[in-house]
Amino acid sequence: MSLMVRIISIDENRIKKFLEDLDVHPVGISIMKDKMVMRIIKVDEIDNRGANILKQEILSLGGDCALPHNTYNLSSGKSKCIIIGTLNQYKKLIPKLKLQPFGLKNLAEELENVLFSKKIEKTKIKDRIFEWGKKTYIMGIVNLTPDSFSGDGFYGERSIDNALNYATLLVEWGADIIDIGGESTKPNSDEITIEEEKKRVLPILRRMVKELDVPISVDTTKPEIAEEALNIGAGMINDVWGLRKSEKMAEIIKKYNVPVVIMHSIDGKGGKSPENYYKDLISDVLEFFKERADYAQKIGIKKENIILDPGIGFGKGLKENIEIIKNINIFKSLGYPVLIGPSRKSFIGEILDLPPIERVEGTISSVCASIERGVDIVRVHDVKEVKRGVIVYDKIVRENYEDIS
């Protein structure tokens, strides 16, 4: 066989196995594996003087740092920068930065958290353990509203039996969690009363917790609904307001020691954002998550009970939704599992010019793109079809894929 030279693409989770297959000595593997993983880090609001020190330090290690041209005059003020380096170079850079002024010690600590944080904790929902990273978990949607945007709401005298039968099918098709909600979040929908939401949600919840063998999540922003639902047997709360609407919600999550989905939204409703609302979408959402997660833990909610949802379709248009999906890995760097809900959303309809009921293929494409970037839970209507796509895609991209459902 003649000499063959080729470019290879190795998923970073497979680097160790690739070197082992090459019969590299274990000591050599430990030395080389971090040299094979490149990380490009964006930093907002770095002191200009610190930025110049940072550039010199990373250059000395063989990496680089992109800075605005006006940073080099060493004036006071702040800029953005992009650091380019391997994990090996960052390991050497961090101790150097800890000795430097101008905010570089804080930067070193942030780099340490982002690049070398421990594996995301397992989460217990009712009697099930969710092991993040082994598979993509599916949350099946059961809407208990008369005005669902996707046209699939169960509402009226026969809604309990019909919703239960439908939820049973979702579990048979592969749903790991069922998410029920009694209040519409579509644009311009009216808020319903506590009593009306109780009437829609609690009777079916009582049946579901007895008859389904998966955890039930309740999609609500009202602490009164959350507490009654948890007393009945719900396993988690899905809050589109991200614990902002009422301080009581966080206290209830703490009291019952259950997981909560903290979603990013502007006002808890779907639809596009006001023009020029975001200064920098990803930075804004990231800052929101950091603040909300810190708040939750200060209240007493355990870290392993926090799940982040960037809120596809909530205060975001086509461009923003695509940008969110492209950057899920950035949200994962905070150290929490990430849920995403692109199912039948308007951005898919805008791309394909199709109504909600015909957006299943677009949903599957969005789900697969999210899995590739590290998403842990996908919230969907079309469980059967999405589950099939997820199994195949998990097998391709998750090195240690294990269907543990």
C-alpha positions in Angstrom: 0.0 0.0 0.0 1.4 3.4 -1.0 1.8 6.3 1.4 -1.5 7.9 2.1 -2.0 11.4 3.7 -5.5 12.5 4.7 -7.2 15.1 6.9 -9.2 13.4 9.7 -12.0 14.7 11.8 -12.1 13.3 15.3 -14.9 14.1 17.8 -13.1 15.2 21.0 -14.9 12.4 22.9 -13.2 9.9 20.7 -9.6 11.2 20.8 -8.5 8.9 23.6 -9.9 5.8 21.8 -8.4 7.0 18.5 -4.9 7.2 20.1 -5.4 3.8 21.8 -6.3 2.3 18.4 -3.1 3.7 17.1 -1.3 1.9 20.0 0.1 5.0 21.5 1.6 4.5 25.0 -0.8 5.5 27.9 1.7 8.2 29.0 1.8 9.6 25.4 -2.0 9.7 25.3 -2.2 11.7 28.5 0.3 14.2 27.1 -1.2 14.5 23.6 -5.0 14.3 24.0 -5.4 17.9 25.3 -3.1 19.1 22.4 -5.7 17.8 20.0 -8.7 19.8 21.3 -9.0 23.4 20.1 -11.2 25.9 22.0 -12.1 29.4 20.7 -13.3 31.5 23.6 -15.1 34.8 23.3 -14.7 37.3 26.2 -16.9 40.3 26.7 -15.9 43.4 28.7 -12.2 42.7 29.2 -10.0 45.6 30.5 -7.8 46.9 27.6 -4.7 46.7 29.7 -5.5 43.1 30.7 -6.3 42.2 27.1 -2.7 43.2 26.1 -1.2 41.0 28.8 -3.5 38.2 27.9 -2.4 38.3 24.2 1.3 38.2 25.2 0.7 35.3 27.6 -1.2 33.1 25.1 1.2 34.0 22.3 4.1 32.7 24.4 2.2 29.3 24.6 1.6 29.0 20.9 -2.0 30.3 20.9 -3.3 33.7 20.0 -5.8 36.3 20.9 -7.8 38.5 18.5 -8.3 42.1 19.8 -9.8 45.3 18.4 -7.0 47.4 16.8 -7.6 50.3 19.2 -6.8 48.1 22.2 -3.1 48.4 21.7 -2.8 52.0 22.8 -3.1 50.7 26.4 -5.8 53.2 27.3 -8.4 52.5 30.0 -11.7 51.1 28.9 -13.0 47.7 27.9 -13.2 45.6 24.8 -14.2 42.2 23.5 -11.6 39.5 22.5 -11.4 36.0 21.1 -8.8 33.6 22.6 -7.5 30.8 20.4 -5.9 27.8 22.0 -5.8 24.1 22.8 -6.9 22.7 26.1 -3.2 22.1 26.8 -2.4 25.7 26.2 -5.3 26.9 28.4 -4.0 24.7 31.2 -0.7 26.5 31.1 -2.4 29.9 30.6 -4.7 29.9 33.6 -2.1 29.8 36.3 -0.3 32.7 34.6 -3.4 34.8 34.5 -4.1 34.2 38.2 -1.0 36.3 38.9 -2.0 39.2 36.8 -4.0 42.4 37.5 -6.7 44.2 35.5 -9.4 41.5 36.1 -7.3 38.6 34.7 -7.5 36.6 37.9 -11.3 36.6 37.5 -10.9 35.7 33.8 -8.7 32.7 34.8 -11.4 31.4 37.2 -14.1 31.8 34.5 -11.9 29.9 31.9 -11.3 27.2 34.5 -15.1 26.8 35.0 -16.0 26.9 31.4 -13.2 24.6 30.1 -12.5 22.2 32.9 -15.7 22.0 35.0 -16.8 18.6 36.2 -19.3 16.4 34.4 -22.9 17.6 34.8 -24.6 16.0 37.7 -27.3 13.3 37.3 -30.8 14.4 38.0 -33.5 12.5 39.8 -37.1 13.1 38.6 -39.5 11.1 40.8 -38.0 7.6 40.9 -36.0 7.9 37.6 -32.3 8.9 37.3 -31.5 11.0 34.2 -27.8 10.5 33.2 -26.9 13.5 31.1 -24.7 12.7 28.0 -25.6 9.0 27.6 -28.7 9.7 25.5 -31.1 12.4 24.4 -34.3 12.4 26.6 -37.6 13.2 25.0 -40.3 15.3 26.7 -43.7 14.7 25.2 -46.1 17.7 25.1 -49.7 17.4 26.2 -51.5 20.8 25.9 -54.6 21.2 28.0 -55.7 24.5 26.3 -58.4 25.4 23.8 -56.0 27.7 21.9 -52.7 25.9 21.5 -50.6 27.3 18.6 -50.1 23.8 17.2 -53.8 22.9 17.3 -53.4 19.8 19.5 -55.0 21.0 22.8 -57.3 18.8 24.9 -60.1 20.9 26.4 -63.7 20.3 27.3 -65.7 17.5 29.0 -63.9 14.6 27.4 -60.4 16.1 27.7 -59.3 14.0 30.6 -59.8 10.6 29.0 -58.5 11.9 25.6 -55.5 13.5 27.1 -54.6 10.4 29.1 -55.0 8.1 26.1 -52.7 10.5 24.1 -50.1 10.7 26.9 -50.1 6.9 27.1 -49.3 6.7 23.4 -46.5 9.3 23.8 -44.9 7.0 26.4 -45.3 4.0 24.2 -43.6 5.9 21.4 -40.6 6.8 23.6 -41.4 9.8 25.8 -39.2 9.9 28.9 -41.2 12.7 30.5 -44.7 14.1 29.8 -45.1 17.9 30.1 -48.6 19.2 30.7 -49.8 22.8 30.6 -53.1 24.5 31.0 -52.2 28.0 29.8 -51.3 29.1 26.3 -48.1 30.9 25.7 -48.7 31.9 22.1 -48.4 35.7 21.3 -51.2 37.9 22.6 -52.9 35.1 24.5 -54.7 36.2 27.7 -53.6 35.0 31.2 -56.1 32.7 32.8 -57.1 32.6 36.5 -55.6 30.3 39.0 -58.9 28.5 39.4 -59.2 28.0 35.6 -55.7 26.6 35.4 -56.4 24.2 38.3 -59.6 23.0 36.5 -57.6 22.3 33.4 -54.5 20.7 34.9 -55.1 19.0 38.2 -57.8 16.4 37.3 -55.7 15.0 34.4 -52.6 15.1 36.5 -54.2 12.9 39.2 -54.9 10.3 36.6 -51.5 10.6 34.9 -49.4 10.1 38.1 -51.3 6.9 38.8 -51.5 5.4 35.3 -48.2 6.5 33.6 -44.8 5.1 34.4 -42.8 8.2 33.5 -42.4 11.5 35.4 -44.9 14.3 34.8 -43.7 17.8 34.3 -46.2 20.7 34.8 -45.7 23.8 32.7 -46.9 26.7 34.8 -45.8 30.1 36.1 -48.1 30.1 39.1 -46.7 29.0 42.4 -50.2 28.0 43.6 -50.5 25.5 40.6 -47.0 24.3 41.1 -47.5 23.5 44.8 -50.8 21.6 44.2 -49.3 19.7 41.3 -46.3 18.6 43.3 -48.5 17.5 46.2 -50.5 15.4 43.7 -47.3 13.8 42.4 -45.8 15.8 39.6 -42.0 15.3 39.3 -40.8 18.7 38.0 -41.9 22.2 37.1 -41.4 23.9 33.7 -41.4 27.7 34.2 -41.4 29.8 31.1 -40.7 32.9 33.2 -37.5 31.4 34.6 -38.5 31.9 38.3 -39.1 35.7 37.7 -42.8 36.0 38.0 -43.1 35.2 41.7 -40.5 34.7 44.4 -42.7 32.0 45.8 -42.0 29.7 42.9 -38.3 29.2 43.8 -39.3 28.6 47.4 -41.7 25.9 46.3 -39.1 24.2 44.2 -36.7 24.2 47.1 -39.4 22.9 49.5 -40.3 19.9 47.4 -36.7 19.3 46.2 -37.7 18.8 42.5 -36.1 19.8 39.2 -37.1 23.1 37.5 -36.7 24.2 33.9 -35.6 27.8 33.9 -36.5 29.2 30.5 -35.3 32.4 28.9 -38.1 34.6 27.6 -38.9 38.3 27.5 -42.4 38.1 28.9 -43.3 34.4 29.0 -45.1 34.6 25.7 -44.1 33.3 22.2 -43.3 35.6 19.3 -40.5 37.8 18.1 -38.5 40.3 20.2 -38.9 44.0 19.8 -36.5 45.5 17.3 -32.9 45.9 18.6 -34.0 44.3 21.9 -30.8 42.2 22.2 -27.4 43.8 22.4 -25.8 40.4 21.8 -28.3 37.5 21.8 -26.0 34.7 23.1 -24.3 36.9 25.6 -27.6 38.2 26.9 -29.1 34.7 27.2 -25.9 33.4 28.9 -26.0 36.2 31.4 -29.7 35.6 32.1 -28.9 31.9 32.8 -26.0 32.7 35.1 -28.0 35.2 37.1 -31.1 32.9 37.4 -29.1 29.8 38.3 -27.2 31.8 40.9 -30.4 33.1 42.3 -32.0 29.6 42.4 -29.0 28.2 44.3 -29.0 31.1 46.8 -32.6 30.4 47.5 -31.6 26.8 48.2 -32.4 24.9 45.0 -29.8 22.2 44.4 -27.6 22.6 41.3 -28.6 19.1 40.0 -32.3 20.3 40.0 -31.6 23.1 37.5 -32.3 22.6 33.8 -31.8 25.5 31.3 -34.1 26.2 28.3 -33.0 29.0 25.9 -36.7 29.5 24.9 -37.0 28.9 21.1 -39.7 31.1 19.8 -40.0 33.1 23.0 -39.0 36.7 22.2 -37.0 35.4 19.2 -37.5 35.4 15.4 -36.1 33.2 12.7 -32.5 34.6 12.9 -32.4 34.4 16.7 -33.8 30.9 16.9 -31.2 29.6 14.5 -28.5 31.4 16.4 -29.7 29.8 19.7 -29.5 26.3 18.2 -26.0 26.9 16.7 -24.8 27.9 20.2 -26.3 25.4 22.6 -22.8 24.2 23.5 -22.1 27.6 25.0 -25.0 27.3 27.3 -23.8 23.8 28.3 -20.5 25.3 29.4 -22.4 26.7 32.5 -22.6 23.1 33.8 -26.3 22.4 33.7 -28.4 20.1 31.4 -30.1 22.0 28.5 -33.6 21.5 27.2 -34.8 22.8 23.9 -38.3 23.0 22.4 -38.2 23.7 18.6 -41.3 21.5 18.0 -43.5 22.9 15.2 -42.3 26.4 16.0 -42.9 29.3 13.6 -39.3 29.6 12.5 -39.7 26.1 10.9 -42.9 27.3 9.2 -41.1 30.4 8.0 -38.3 28.3 6.4 -40.6 25.7 4.9 -43.8 27.7 4.4 -45.8 25.0 6.2 -48.5 25.0 8.9 -47.7 23.6 12.4 -49.0 20.1 11.7 -46.7 19.7 8.8 -43.4 20.7 10.5 -42.3 17.3 11.8 -39.3 17.0 9.4 -38.2 20.5 10.3 -38.6 19.6 14.0 -36.4 16.5 13.6 -33.7 18.5 11.7 -33.7 21.1 14.5 -33.5 18.4 17.2 -30.6 16.7 15.5 -28.7 20.0 15.1 -29.3 20.5 18.8 -28.1 17.0 19.8 -24.8 17.6 17.9 -24.3 20.7 20.0 -24.9 18.9 23.3 -28.6 19.3 24.1 -30.0 16.9 26.8 -33.8 17.0 26.5 -36.0 17.8 23.5 -39.6 18.9 24.1 -41.7 17.8 21.2 -45.2 17.0 19.9 -44.3 14.3 17.4 -42.7 11.9 19.8 -42.8 8.7 17.6 -41.1 10.4 14.6 -38.6 12.4 16.7 -37.7 9.4 18.8 -36.7 7.4 15.7 -34.5 10.3 14.5 -33.0 10.8 17.9 -32.0 7.1 18.3 -30.1 7.2 15.0 -28.5 10.5 15.7 -27.5 9.6 19.2 -25.8 6.4 17.8 -23.8 8.6 15.5 -22.7 11.4 17.8 -22.7 10.1 21.3 -19.6 7.9 21.9 -21.1 6.1 24.9 -24.7 6.1 23.7 -26.9 3.9 25.8 -30.6 3.7 25.5 -31.4 3.6 29.2 -35.1 4.3 28.9 
